[in-house]
Structure formats: C-alpha cells, structure tokens
Amino acid sequence: MKKFSLENKVAIVTGGGSGIGKAISLTFAEQGALVHILDFNIEAAEETVDEIKKTGGFAEAYQCDVSNQINVFETIEKITRSNVLDILVNNAGIAHVGNIEAVEEADLDRLYNVNIKGVYNCIKASMASLKQNGGGVILNLASIASSVGINNRFAYSMTKGAVLTMTYSIAKDYVTEGIRCNCMSPARVHTPFVDGFIEKNYPGKEHEMFKNLSNTQPIGRMGKPQEIADLALFLCSDEAAFITGSDYAIDGGFIKLNGK
C-alpha cells in the first residue's frame, strides 16, 4: 500500500466546494477516499464532485448549512446509514474584518453560528459513527488567529480560538475511543476569497495589496490550498496514527518569526 493512502476510507469535508476545502476533497479522493462534501453552495460542491469523478474518484455533494443542527444531523445520518465514518474535516468557515467596535451583535452571531456551532454540530453528529467504527480522525481548520493577535480580526480570532480549544477537548475526551483530533492553523492562503476581498476593498490597488498581504508572511508569499491539503492528508492518514491533540501552524513562519 502506498504512503498516505486513504483507500476506501469514508471522509466528510465541510466547505469542500472551493478554496482549501476543495483542495482537501480533491487530494483525499486522489488517495482513494470516498469523499462526501457538505457545502452551503451546492453548485460549487457539485463542481468539485465532477472534477473528482472525471479522474475516477468517488465523491458526493450535499447542500448543508453547518449552523443548522437538524440539517447537519440529517445529512450525516444519510451518509453514515450504510458506511461508517473514518474522517471528518471541519473546514467550513467565514471571516470578518474589524476590531470590537466594528463588530455588531449580528456579526458576532453569524461568525459564532458557522465557525463554532458549525464545528460542534458536525462533530456531535459524527460521533456515533466514529465510535461504531472503532475510531477515526477529526481534523479542524483553526487559524494563526487562534494563537496570536491579528489586527482588526476580533470576531474571527475569537471563533478560531474556540476551534483550537475544541480540538484539545475532543482529543482528550475520546483518545481511549480511538478517535484522533487535531487542527491546522494556516496563515493567509491564496484562495478565491482573498482575491474577492482585495477586489472589493481595494479597487485599482489589487496588485499592490496582494503583494502587501503576501509579505505579512516571513516566507514572502501566501500559502497554496494544495499545501494545506497535503498537511491534511498526512494528519488524516494512518502515518499520523501517533498524533492527537495537536495544532499545526502552516504559516510561512508567521507565528514564530514575525517581530524577530
């Protein structure tokens, strides 16, 4: 068997229709996983599924609002009705720019519902199948903002900090059940979201702002979705069987090298 094989493992990836989630979905399918993509944007999810199927892989798309517990439980029950779950990747998340004075209650609720409650819903809905399987892997997408202060990211940092501590809690509570739980903390990654953010907020200065944002990483560039997906592959593979309760910064040196 090849290294980092996910052959016939059943994987759920939330937010798999674009960006990092899409890269993870494609990579897992390439390694033999049976990939189930949960996304609010069903059209984007179906496009990812089509790409996977064209290369001979298996994938299915489900329209799912991770903040809606009933929706999540029904969707995951449908997936696990005939297959026990091996891997859950909690990738779906949303962002917000602003300090506490710029965060309205509606903004806070919106980020909480997706970034915190969404992760909670998906883990809770997956537990029965993971335990039935005798164990499995939960991988959460945290952020460098979980660990260090980022200017004007109050609400986002708060929610991603919760993802980090949820990871530690799940890992502690379920280590004897054979369930591993880790998280990844990316810095800026070049996704369509970043391009859209720059275009919306800095019209006419896109090239300049892209360069400025890239240079906030000591390595001098943004990450690539595939680089995040490759780390996800390792952490969800049997080669990482001794790893649980850990946070992996994948940040071009941001956390350790900035200001030094």
C-alpha positions in Angstrom: 0.0 0.0 0.0 1.3 3.5 -0.9 2.1 6.0 1.7 -0.7 8.3 2.9 -3.3 6.0 1.4 -7.0 6.7 2.3 -8.2 3.8 0.2 -11.9 3.2 0.8 -12.0 5.5 3.8 -15.2 7.5 4.2 -14.5 11.2 4.6 -16.7 14.2 5.2 -15.3 17.6 4.2 -17.3 20.7 5.0 -16.9 23.7 2.7 -15.4 21.5 0.1 -16.8 23.5 -2.8 -14.0 26.0 -3.0 -10.6 27.1 -1.7 -8.9 24.9 0.9 -11.9 22.6 1.2 -11.9 21.9 -2.5 -8.1 21.1 -2.4 -8.6 18.7 0.5 -11.5 17.0 -1.2 -9.6 16.5 -4.5 -6.5 15.3 -2.6 -8.4 12.8 -0.4 -10.2 11.4 -3.5 -6.9 11.0 -5.3 -5.6 8.9 -2.4 -8.7 6.7 -2.6 -11.1 8.2 -0.1 -14.9 8.2 -0.6 -15.4 11.9 -0.2 -18.7 13.4 0.9 -18.8 17.2 0.5 -21.0 19.4 2.7 -21.4 22.9 1.4 -24.0 25.7 1.6 -23.2 26.4 -2.0 -24.4 23.1 -3.7 -23.3 24.3 -7.2 -19.7 24.7 -6.0 -19.8 21.4 -4.2 -21.1 19.7 -7.4 -18.3 21.2 -9.4 -15.8 19.7 -7.1 -17.5 16.3 -7.3 -17.5 16.5 -11.1 -13.7 17.1 -11.0 -13.2 14.1 -8.8 -15.4 11.8 -10.9 -13.6 12.8 -14.1 -10.4 11.4 -12.6 -12.1 8.1 -11.5 -12.6 9.0 -7.9 -15.7 8.8 -5.7 -17.5 11.9 -4.3 -21.0 13.1 -3.4 -22.3 16.6 -2.8 -24.8 17.6 -0.2 -26.3 21.1 0.4 -25.8 21.7 4.1 -25.9 24.7 6.4 -23.4 23.6 9.2 -25.0 26.1 11.5 -28.3 24.2 11.3 -28.1 21.2 13.6 -31.1 19.4 12.2 -29.7 19.9 8.7 -26.3 18.6 9.8 -27.7 15.6 11.6 -29.9 14.6 8.7 -27.1 14.9 6.2 -24.5 13.0 8.2 -27.1 10.3 9.1 -27.7 9.8 5.4 -24.0 9.4 4.7 -23.4 7.0 7.5 -26.5 4.9 7.1 -24.6 2.4 5.1 -21.0 3.4 5.7 -19.2 4.0 9.0 -17.3 7.3 9.1 -13.5 7.3 9.1 -12.6 11.1 8.7 -14.3 14.4 9.4 -12.7 17.6 8.2 -14.3 20.7 9.6 -13.2 23.3 7.0 -16.3 25.5 6.6 -15.8 28.9 8.0 -16.4 32.6 7.4 -14.4 35.7 8.1 -14.9 39.2 9.4 -12.7 42.3 9.4 -12.8 44.8 12.3 -12.0 45.4 16.0 -14.6 45.0 18.7 -16.1 48.5 18.0 -16.7 47.4 14.4 -18.4 44.1 15.4 -22.1 44.3 15.7 -24.1 41.7 17.5 -25.4 40.3 14.2 -21.8 39.9 13.0 -20.8 38.0 16.2 -23.8 35.7 15.9 -23.1 35.0 12.3 -19.5 34.0 12.9 -20.4 32.0 16.0 -23.1 30.1 14.2 -20.7 28.9 11.4 -17.2 28.9 12.9 -18.1 27.5 16.3 -21.6 26.0 16.3 -20.9 24.5 12.8 -17.9 22.6 14.1 -19.8 21.5 17.2 -22.7 20.3 15.1 -20.6 18.3 12.7 -18.5 16.6 15.4 -21.6 15.8 17.5 -23.4 14.3 14.5 -20.3 12.2 13.6 -19.5 10.7 17.0 -21.8 7.7 16.9 -20.4 6.5 13.5 -16.8 7.2 14.5 -17.3 5.2 17.7 -19.1 2.4 15.8 -16.0 2.3 13.5 -13.7 1.8 16.5 -12.2 5.2 15.9 -11.3 7.7 13.3 -10.0 11.2 12.7 -11.4 14.6 13.2 -9.4 17.5 11.7 -10.4 21.1 12.3 -9.4 24.2 10.5 -8.2 26.7 13.1 -6.0 29.7 12.2 -2.9 31.6 13.2 -5.5 34.0 14.8 -6.3 31.2 17.3 -2.9 31.7 18.8 -1.6 35.2 18.2 -3.2 38.7 17.9 -4.2 39.8 14.4 -5.1 43.4 13.8 -8.8 44.0 13.2 -9.9 40.4 13.5 -11.7 40.4 16.8 -14.7 38.2 15.9 -12.7 35.9 13.7 -10.0 35.4 16.2 -12.5 34.6 18.9 -14.2 31.9 16.9 -11.0 30.3 15.7 -9.7 30.3 19.3 -12.7 28.3 20.2 -11.9 25.8 17.3 -8.4 25.3 18.8 -9.7 24.6 22.3 -12.5 22.4 21.0 -9.8 20.3 19.3 -7.9 19.9 22.6 -11.1 18.9 24.4 -12.3 16.4 21.9 -8.8 14.8 21.7 -8.7 14.5 25.5 -12.2 13.1 25.9 -12.0 10.5 23.1 -8.4 9.3 23.0 -9.4 6.0 24.6 -12.1 5.6 21.9 -9.5 5.5 19.1 -10.6 9.0 17.8 -7.8 11.3 17.0 -8.5 15.1 16.8 -6.0 17.7 15.5 -6.2 21.1 13.9 -4.3 23.1 11.4 -3.6 26.8 11.7 -3.0 28.4 8.3 -1.8 32.0 7.8 -3.1 33.7 4.6 -3.8 31.3 1.8 -4.4 32.4 -1.8 -8.0 31.4 -2.4 -10.8 33.0 -4.5 -12.0 34.5 -1.2 -8.7 36.5 -0.9 -9.0 37.7 -4.5 -12.6 38.8 -3.9 -11.7 40.6 -0.7 -9.0 42.6 -2.3 -11.1 43.4 -5.4 -14.0 44.6 -3.2 -12.0 46.6 -0.7 -9.0 47.9 -2.7 -10.3 48.6 -6.3 -7.4 49.8 -8.5 -4.8 48.7 -6.0 -5.2 44.9 -6.3 -1.6 44.1 -7.3 -0.2 46.4 -4.5 -2.5 44.9 -1.8 -1.8 41.3 -2.9 1.9 42.0 -2.5 1.4 43.6 0.9 -0.7 40.8 2.2 1.8 38.2 0.9 4.6 39.9 2.6 3.0 39.6 6.0 4.3 36.0 6.0 8.1 36.0 6.7 8.4 33.5 3.8 7.3 36.2 1.5 4.1 34.7 0.0 0.7 33.3 0.8 0.2 29.6 1.2 -1.4 27.5 -1.5 -4.5 25.5 -1.0 -2.7 22.4 -2.1 -0.1 22.9 0.7 -2.8 22.9 3.3 -4.4 19.9 1.7 -1.2 17.9 1.8 -0.8 18.5 5.5 -4.5 17.5 6.0 -3.7 14.3 4.1 -0.9 13.4 6.4 -2.8 14.2 9.6 -5.8 12.1 8.4 -3.7 9.1 7.2 -2.5 6.1 9.2 1.0 7.5 9.0 -0.1 10.1 11.7 -1.6 7.4 14.0 0.5 8.7 16.9 -0.7 12.3 16.6 -3.7 13.7 18.5 -4.4 16.9 20.4 -2.0 18.9 18.3 -2.2 22.2 16.4 -0.1 22.5 13.3 0.8 26.0 12.2 1.2 26.2 8.4 2.0 29.8 8.2 5.2 30.7 6.3 6.8 31.5 9.7 4.2 34.0 10.8 3.8 32.8 14.4 7.4 32.2 15.3 9.3 34.6 13.0 7.3 37.8 13.0 9.0 40.5 15.0 12.3 38.6 15.4 
